[in-house]
Amino acid sequence: MSATVEILPASGAPQLLFVLFHGVGLNADAMKPLAEALAAEYPLAAVVSVNAPRPYEGPTSGRPGYQWFSPLGLTEDLRRERVAAALPEFTSVVRSLAVRFQLPWQHTAIFGFSQGAILALEAVQAEPHLAGRVIAFCGRHATPPEHAPEDTTVHLLHGLLDQVVPPGPAIDSAERLVALGGDVTADVLPGIGHELHSQLIAKAIEQLRTFIPKKVWREAMSEAPVVPRQASSTELGRDDD
């Protein structure tokens, strides 16, 4: 595992773990704007951006690029096969970082862009209790979800103008997960294409700050004291005539 962007708390042990995964043909540095924004909002978090394990097989811009699976000749069936083959190594990265920082899965969030988002979404479908939240930028499920990940909140963020990974499949996934009882948000912002845009980053942080998962509500309601309600005069059958 190679991490080229790592931001740790100024002092003390991290209380949260944010693991960032870049898109195909990019590297961990591509997630630096997100990493810096998260570190500013959550100074007690460990923010780690990880390089994918294999060299990119497509044309490069001169910078080293990496991939989790090959984009060459990709079809729907091949995407599913290649994602499935990459998942064990992907989940191992998340698990090993959680062990390194001695944090439980509930305190771990996975952020992915494009191919990184695809792996993040499929990882929590395949492996329970991997992360408390997944934030997927410009990604989609490789396979339409047939169950909602247990106690994991999924945030889908997309640009309306994205022509590389159109937002339609992400919206479909959100509707499926809601129908399956999952915790999910979906935000499609106008004027944005296939990019880790600053507006998408801001929306992701807003969702992290404001969205309350169902599990939290369940626990709060179960711990809340029950105060007997006094019956009204109408309910008691009182007749004032």
Summary of the structure (lengths in Angstrom):
residues: 241
radius of gyration: 20.8
end to end distance: 80.8
largest distance: 89.6
contacts: 767
relative contact order: 0.12
helix: 37%
strand: 20%
